[in-house]
């Protein structure tokens, strides 16, 4: 009998708007634990995002290219359904703070009701990345008056900085 899932694969989901060094640290560590990791970029039409799904996909693919056992996909709908589509039952989550833990606890309970076979596995953020969020990155990029690259180098990879600067210039021109 063929198993319904690969017990050595995990799925790491998020909006990745943009992907940060904290996200990449979780992905790197997960790629050393699991045989295969799928990064799932959530598409939520109700959420206002800076980058389109296609842009986030490109940035994530470029960012994880050094990890041969990691792939990137977009999805919409329920996370538990996406985990199943990836032939996995491990939902990987990164946790930075106690506030994250409270939110993740609630989501884990809801996901367990939706699909009791999906297990959430948590990786604590490395201390140097615990303060990083996509919202903070966007705020710094918008408000920095001087060299944005220098200001963001400890938060995101250089190609992401360039994409942020370009996207913010485009937004400024359209307003």
C-alpha positions, 0 to 999 in steps of 0.5 A: 500500500502506497502512503498518502503522504511523504513523512519526510516533507514539510510545507512552510507557508506565508505571504512572503511580502517580501521574503526576509532573512528570518524566513530564509533562516527557517527554510535553511534549517528546515531543509537540513531536517526534512528531505523536502520543503515546499514554500507555499506563497499564500494568495489572499485577495482580502489582504493588501500586499506590496508584491503580486503573487508572481513577484513574490514567487520569483523573489522566493525562487531566487532566494531559495535557489541554493537549497536543492530540496526546496521548491516554491509554489503559490496557493489559495484556499485553506493551508491544510488543503495545500499541505495535502496537495503537497503530499505532506502532513507537516505544516512548518511554522516559524515563531519569533515571539510569544505573541506569534506563539499565541497566534500560532496556537490558535491557528494550530487548533483550527487547522487540527479541526479542519484536518486532524492528520496535519501536524504543525511543527514549530521552529523558533526564530534565530535571535538575530532575526526575531525582530524581523517582519515583512511589515517592518521591512516595508516600513523601513524601506518607505521611511529611510531617507538615505541609503535604503540598501545599507539600512535593509541589508540585515533584513533581506537579501540584496535582490529583495532590497532592489525589488522593494526600492523599485516597487516603492518608486512605482507606487510614488509615481502613481500617487 
